[in-house]
Amino acid sequence: KLLQEHYFDAKPALEYTNEFELLVAVVLSAQCTDERVNIVTKRLFPELNHPAKMLAIGVTKLETLI
């Protein structure tokens, strides 16, 4: 509650439109900067914004896109 009072207008650095995108972005951010994650996810999320879509393309293709 104290943090919310002091940082009420704070916005996350990661860009996302749903909870799944946020989860993917957070996982990716463990390996690089938020700025780089936003570059990657901007390309990735228009087509792959749902778990089923990512599963459908397979790990190898997903790694290539990332």
Number of C-alpha atoms within 10 A of each C-alpha: 7 7 8 9 8 9 10 10 8 9 8 8 11 18 17 18 9 10 11 14 20 16 12 16 20 14 12 18 16 10 10 10 12 18 12 14 22 18 13 15 22 13 12 16 17 9 10 17 19 14 11 9 11 16 11 11 11 10 11 8 11 14 8 7 11 12
